[in-house]
Amino acid sequence: MDIQKLQRAVIDALEDVKAQDIKVFNTTHLTSLFDRVVIASGTSNRQTRALASSVANCGRALDLTGITVEGEDTGEWVVVDLGDIVIHVMQPAIRQYYNLEEIWGDKPVRVKLLPGSGAPVHAADRDTGEDEA
């Protein structure tokens, strides 16, 4: 599948579940394992799981094979591997601590986002209603 179309489908899947602070990075110059890294924030464990599920379902709808999802048990940081694109869905405090943008972020990809999807969310702004299961 064309990387641009897959990238758009991933962004749409994230925006459908109200992801915040979506960033897309071109990684072709850093690794041959994947072409893009997408980083997005969710405000609760439930939302990060829902975001990851939305992306994985999108990949299945596109008939991608080998889709893997890791981190759903805690929901603080969930990784979805679609092959050409790896998506990190993180809660703001975790995202700030690990700062993946520093590792992957030297070649940001300009993408059109819905209003609010590109706005950063900070740990202090997040929902206090944790849903630990």
N, C-alpha and C positions, 0 to 999 in steps of 0.2 A: 504494500500500500504506500502511496505517496506520503512522505513525511509531513508535508503541509496539511494534508487532509486529516491525517491521524492526529496531529497537533491540535487542529481546530476541534476535532471530535472530543479530545481529552479536555480541552478548555471548556467546551460546552457542557460536558458531563460534570465538571467541577462547579461551574456557574449554576447549573440546575439545582445544586444542593447548597448554594450560597457560600462557596469558598471565598476566603478573603486573602488578599495580598498574593495573588497568583503571579509567579515569575517563571519565565521559560528561558532556558539557556542552551546554546548550541555547544555540544561536547565532541564534535567530530575531530577536532584537533587534539583532544586530550585522551580519547580512548576509542577503540574500534568496537567496543561492546554495545554501545548505544549512541544515538545521534542527538537526543535531547534529554534534558533533566527539567522536570517541572516541579516547582515547590509551591505549596499552598498551605494556608492555615485554616483550621477549624477551631471553634471556640469551646468545644467540649469533647469528651471521649465519644459520645454518641455521634456527634457531627463528623469527627474525623473518620469514624468507621463508615458512616453513610457516604461520605465523599469517596473513600476508597472503593466502596461497593459500587457506586455510580460509575466510576472509571473502569472497574473490572467488567461490569455489565456492558459498558460501551464497547470494550475490547471484544467481548464475546459476540455482541451484535454485529461487529465487523468481521467475524469469523477468524479472529487472531487465535493462534495456538500458543500454548506454553505460558499462559498468563499466571503469574504468581503474586500472592498477596501475603505480606508478613507484618506482624505487629498488631493485628486486630484484637488480640487478647487484652491488651492494656488500652489501646486507642490513643495513646499519647503521640505516637509516631508510627504511621502506617505507610509501608512502601508497596507500590504496585508496579510490577515489571511487565510491560507490554512488548518487550523485545527492543524495538527501536526507541522507545521512550520509557524512562523510569520516572515515576511520580512519587514524591515525598509529601505526605499530608501530615502536618504537625500542629500541635498546639503551640501557641505563641511563646511560652516560656522555653519549651524544648527547642523550638526553631531558633530562638535568640541564643541559647546556650551553644548549640552545635554549629550555627552559622554556616550552613551549607553553601550559601551564596558566595562565601569567600573561596571555597574549593572549586565550585563549578561556574561561578558568575562572571568570568572575564569576557564572555561573548553573549550578552543578553540578546534575545530574539524579540523584536517588536511585534506585539500581537494586539489585536483589538479586543478589549475587555468590556464587559458591562459596567456601568457606573457602580463603584463600590468594590468591585472584584480586585482592583489593583491597590486599594487602600490598605496600608499596613494595619494590623491589629496587634496591640501590645498586651503583654501578660496581665497588666493591671486592668485592662479593658474587658477581659474575658468573663464569661458567665461564672458565677460562683457556685451555681447548682451542679455539682459533680454528680455523675450517674455511675458510680462504681458498682459493678455487678458482682 
